[in-house]
Structure formats: structure tokens, C-alpha cells
């Protein structure tokens, strides 16, 4: 996914259980893995695909969730719902990236980037190759769903 992570978090926040800070957790979790783009662009200068960084590895987030969720359930039970929304949004991000971007689902057993669709480099820019590929309709659909939910919430 190129542009639909934030609106997917909005959809999750609207359709999930309504709770204080739930929307914030959904929005932050939905985009958090892509904060590695700062390192990718300004430090690594694009030498390593950013989906190979630790914030895009499902096992990393599974370990963090396995440690934090029991602690939150024991000592801050009132925050458990928000934490679950946050980790669900991260999982949603990784699932959306699996469509055409590739995610390291089998780490530590192999370092293959798993994806459903390969977007060929048909344009001079990788971004235009994604935007002009038929799979970009999924991103437009997510944006459309977020817009419909936003309009519905404003009317209420």
C-alpha cells in the first residue's frame, strides 16, 4: 500500500469498539511501521528495502504484544482495549503491505518478502508504477470507505 494506511486506521477506529483514545491508537498503529521511511530516506539512502527493517517484521510486533498485553491486562486493565486496537492496526498495516509491497512473514526461518501481487516497474518512478497499477483500486476503495464513515460521523 502506498497511501491507504492512515485511512485504513480510520476505518478500524470507526468500525472497532468505541473507546477513549481508540481512534488515536488505530491511527498511530496504522502508520507507525512506516516511520522507518525517515531512516530509509535520510540515513540508509534507500540501500535496503524499508520492509526489511524491524518495524515491518511481524515477529517483532508479536513479541512486543506478547510482553506488553499481559502486563497491561494485569496492571492497567482499563488500557487493554486501546492496546488491542493499536496492535490490530499494526497488523492491518502489515497485511495491507503484503498485498504488493512484501512482508517478512517467515522471519527467522527465511528472509523472503511475501506478497500477493507483483507490481512491475512500468513507469520511470516506482510510485507511478504503483499508482497506475490495477491494484491501486484497493487503496481508492479504502479511502472511499474512510470518507463514507467520516461523512456519516459528521452527520451524527
C-alpha positions in Angstrom: 0.0 0.0 0.0 1.2 3.4 -0.8 -1.4 5.8 0.6 -4.1 3.9 2.4 -2.6 3.1 5.8 -3.9 6.2 7.6 -7.5 5.8 6.2 -7.4 2.1 7.0 -6.7 3.1 10.6 -9.6 5.5 10.5 -11.9 2.7 9.2 -10.6 0.4 12.0 -11.2 3.2 14.6 -14.7 3.8 13.4 -15.8 0.2 13.0 -14.0 -1.1 16.1 -15.2 -0.7 19.6 -15.7 3.0 20.5 -13.5 4.0 23.5 -11.5 6.9 24.6 -8.2 7.1 22.7 -9.3 4.2 20.4 -9.2 6.3 17.3 -5.8 7.7 18.2 -4.5 4.2 18.8 -5.9 3.0 15.4 -4.4 5.9 13.5 -1.0 5.7 15.1 -0.8 1.9 14.8 -1.8 2.1 11.2 1.1 4.3 10.2 3.8 3.5 12.8 5.7 0.9 10.8 6.2 3.5 8.0 8.1 5.8 10.3 11.1 3.8 9.2 10.9 5.8 6.0 12.8 8.5 7.8 15.8 6.2 8.3 15.3 4.7 4.8 15.4 8.1 3.0 17.8 10.1 5.1 20.3 7.6 6.7 20.2 4.4 4.7 19.6 6.3 1.4 17.4 3.5 0.1 20.1 0.8 0.1 17.8 -1.7 2.0 14.1 -2.1 1.3 12.3 -0.5 4.3 10.1 -3.5 4.6 13.2 -5.4 5.8 13.6 -3.1 8.9 12.5 -4.4 12.3 9.3 -2.3 12.4 7.9 -4.2 9.4 8.7 -7.6 10.8 5.6 -9.4 12.2 7.6 -11.4 14.7 8.9 -8.2 16.3 5.4 -6.9 16.9 4.2 -10.3 18.1 7.0 -10.3 20.7 6.2 -6.8 21.8 2.5 -7.6 22.1 3.2 -10.9 23.9 5.2 -8.9 26.5 3.0 -5.8 26.8 -0.5 -7.1 26.6 -0.3 -9.3 29.7 1.4 -6.5 31.6 -1.4 -4.1 30.6 -4.1 -6.7 31.4 -2.6 -7.1 34.9 -1.8 -3.5 35.9 -3.7 -1.2 33.5 -6.7 -3.2 32.5 -8.6 0.0 31.5 -6.0 0.5 28.7 -6.2 -3.1 27.3 -8.8 -2.2 24.7 -6.8 0.7 23.4 -3.7 -1.5 23.3 -5.6 -4.2 21.3 -6.7 -1.6 18.8 -3.2 -0.4 18.5 -1.7 -3.8 17.8 -4.6 -4.7 15.4 -3.8 -1.5 13.4 -0.2 -2.6 13.2 -1.3 -6.0 11.9 -3.6 -4.3 9.4 -0.7 -2.2 8.2 1.4 -5.4 7.7 -1.5 -7.2 5.9 -2.0 -4.2 3.6 1.7 -4.1 2.8 1.5 -7.9 2.0 -0.7 -7.1 -1.0 2.0 -5.7 -3.2 4.9 -4.5 -1.0 6.1 -7.7 0.6 6.5 -8.5 4.3 8.9 -10.8 6.1 6.2 -13.2 7.5 8.6 -16.1 7.9 11.4 -14.5 9.8 13.5 -16.0 11.3 13.1 -19.1 9.1 13.7 -17.2 5.8 14.1 -13.7 4.6 11.6 -13.8 1.7 9.3 -10.8 1.3 5.9 -12.4 0.9 3.3 -10.5 -1.3 0.2 -11.4 -3.3 0.8 -9.1 -6.3 4.0 -8.1 -8.1 3.8 -4.5 -9.4 6.1 -4.3 -12.4 8.2 -1.2 -13.0 6.3 0.2 -15.9 6.9 3.9 -15.2 10.0 6.0 -14.6 9.1 6.3 -10.9 8.2 3.4 -8.6 5.4 5.4 -7.1 3.8 6.0 -10.5 4.1 2.2 -11.3 2.0 1.6 -8.1 -0.5 4.4 -8.7 -1.1 3.3 -12.3 -1.4 -0.4 -11.5 -4.8 -2.0 -11.3 -4.2 -2.9 -7.6 -4.3 0.7 -6.7 -8.1 0.4 -6.8 -7.9 -1.2 -3.4 -6.3 1.9 -2.0 -9.0 4.1 -3.6 -11.6 1.8 -2.1 -10.1 2.1 1.4 -10.0 5.9 1.0 -13.7 5.8 -0.1 -14.7 3.7 2.8 -13.0 6.1 5.2 -14.6 9.1 3.6 -18.1 7.5 3.9 -17.5 6.7 7.5 -16.2 10.3 8.1 -19.3 11.8 6.5 -21.6 9.5 8.5 -19.9 10.5 11.7 -20.2 14.2 10.9 -23.9 13.9 10.3 -24.5 12.1 13.6 
